[in-house]
Amino acid sequence: MKNYWDLDYDLELMTDPVGLDILYAQAVSDVRRECIVAHQDTRTILNQLEASGAKKEYVDLSRKLKYYGFLEFEPCTCDFPKPNTRVVVNIGMREITFRIRSSEGEIREGTFKVTRMRCWKITINKDEDTNDMNGGGNHHNTSPSTTQLAFEYLLAKNKLQWITIQSDQAILMSNLLQSIIDELVLKKSHEEESRSGRTVSIFFWGGG
C-alpha cells in the first residue's frame, strides 16, 4: 500500500515509468483480492487491459472504482450501529468505512470522515491468569488479549459518540489514521506557503 492518501499524487507518479509500475501492481493486486469493488463487465475490461499490458489505462480505470486507494482489514466486530456487529473495515480517502452484512444478506455501509473525529485511542485488554489446581498441578490459563480502537465521532451537530472497533489490527488502523492526519496538516501547510513542488515517496505496508 502507498504511504499517501491524496489520489492527486497518482497523477504525478504515473508520469514516471517506475511510479506507474508500482501503481499498476498495486491496482492489479487489489482487484484480484476484491479489495476494489468492480462489476463483472468492468473486470472483463480490466482483464483485457492487463493482458495487453496497458498499464496506464488499467490504473486510470481502477482509480474510478470504489475502494481504490483503500486498505481493507480482516473482518472484526464493532459497537456501531449495535454491540457485537460484524464488519469489514476499510481505510482510505480520509475516511473509515464499515461494511455490514444484514441477516437478509444485504450489504450496508457506513462512512466516518477523519475530519469529523475529535480523537481516538487504543486499548489492550488482557484477562489475568487463572490457576487450575486439578490433579495437584498448577496450570496457568491465559485468555487472549483483545485490542480496541475507539474514536469519538461527530455524528450530528452537538452529538459526539464513541465508536469502538475490536480487531487484532487496531494498532495498524490507528497508525493509518495518524498518517492521514499528518498528510492533511502537511498539505495545508504547503498550501499556505504556496510551495510549487512536492516530493512523494512510496513503500509497501506489506501483504498485497
N, C-alpha and C positions, 0 to 999 in steps of 0.2 A: 504494500500500500504506500502511496506517495506521502510525503511528510508535509503536504499543504492541502488546503481545503477549498480555496478560491479557484474555481474552474477556469477563470480567465487566464491563469498561468499555463493551462494546457496549450493555449493558442501560441504562446511563446515557445514552449517546448517542441511543438510539432514542426517548427521551422528548422529544428536540428535533427539530423538522422538518428543520433543516439537517443535523444529525448523521445522521438516518435516511436522507436523500437520499444522503449520501456512502457510508454502509454499503451501501445498496441498489445504487448504481452500481458499487461495487467487487465486490459479490457477483455481479451480472449479468455483469460483465466476466470474472470468474474462472470462472464456469460456462460461458460461451461459449468461452473458451480452453481448457476442460477442465483447468484447474488445480485445480478442485474435482471430486472423483470423484462422479458421480451416475449411477445406472442409468436406463435409458430411461423407466421408469414415473415415476421422480422428476422427470426432465427434463420430462415431459409436464405434470406438476403445476406445475412452476416456470414453464413457458411460459404456462400458463393464468393464473397469478398475475401474471406480467409483463404479459400482455395486458389484464388487468382493473385494473392499477395498484395491486395490493395489495402495497405496498412492505414493510410490517411483516411480513406473512405470508411473503413471499418471503425476507426476511432470517432470520426465525425458522426456516424450513425449511433454508436454506443453512447455518446455524450447526450443524446436526446432521450435516452431511455431512463426509466425510473430506477433509482438507487445507483446510478452511475456515480462513482466517486465516494460511495458509502462503504463503511466496513461493517460486515454482518457478524454477529456474535452467536454463540451456541444458544439454543432455547433455554430459557430461565423463567423465574417467577417474579412477579411484582405485586404491589398492593393497589394498582390502578387498572381498571375502574373499581375493582373489588379485591379483597385479600386473596392471595394464592392464585392469581391469574397467570396462566401460562402464556408467555410471549416470546417473540423473536425481536431482538433489539438491533437496530441499525443506527450508526452514527455517521453523519456527513452533512455537507451543505448547511453548516451552522445549526444543526438540529439533531434531536434524538427521535426516532420513530419506533413505535410499538406495533407489531403485527399480532393480532389476537384472532384465534380461530374459535368461533362460537360453537355451541353444542349442535347447531344445524349444519356445521361445516363451512359457514360463511367467514371470509377473512375480513376483519375490521382493522382499521389503522388509526393510530393516534400520533400526533406530531407535537413535539415540545421544542420551541425555539430556545437556543442557548442564550439569546439576548433577553429572554424573559425569566431566566434563572437568577435568583437572588444569591444563592450559594449552593454548595454541595459538600458532602462529607463521605468518607469511607469508614465503615465499621466492620471489625472482625470479631465474631462471637465464637468462643470455644468453650464447650462444657468441661467441667472439672472431671478428672479421672475418678472412677468408682472402683472400689475393691471388691473382688469376689473371693470369699473365703471358703467356698465349697470344696470339699475334698482335701482340706488342710493347706491348700495353696494360696498364694497371694497374687492374684491376677489383676492387672490394670486394664480396664476397658475405657477407651477414649473415644468419645463421639467426634466426628469430623467437624472442623471449623466451618463456619458459614461467613461469606464475605458479602457485604451490602454496600451499594451506592445509593445514597439518598440525596435528592436535590429539592430545594424549595422553589416552587414554581408559581408564577403569577397567572392563575387560571382565568381570572377576570379582574376588573378594577377593584382594588382593595380586597382581593381574595387570594391570599397566599396559601399554598398547600404543599406539604412534604410528600414526595413520591419516592418509594423505595424499590430498588431492584436487587434481588438476591441472585448473585451469579459468581462463579469462580473467576470470571473475567472482569469483575467490578473494578479492580485497580487499573487495568488497561483502559476501561471506559473512562475512568477519572482522568487518566493521562491524556487521552484524546480530547476530552472536553477542555482541559487546560491548554492544549495546543491550539484549539480553535480560538479560545480567548486571546492567547498570545498573538495569533495571526491577525485578529481583529484590531488589537491595540497597535501592532506594528503597521498595519495598513493605514490606520487613522493617522499615525504619526508621520508616515510617508506623505500622505495627502496634505497634511498641514505644512510640511516642509517643502511641498511642491517638488519633490525629487523626481527626476525624469527617468531614472533607471532603477532596476531592481534585479537581484540575483536569486534564483530558485535552485536549491539543491534537492536531490532525490535519493531516497533509500527505501528499502522494503522493510515493513514491520516483521515480515516472516509469514510463513504459511503459503498462501496462494501467490 
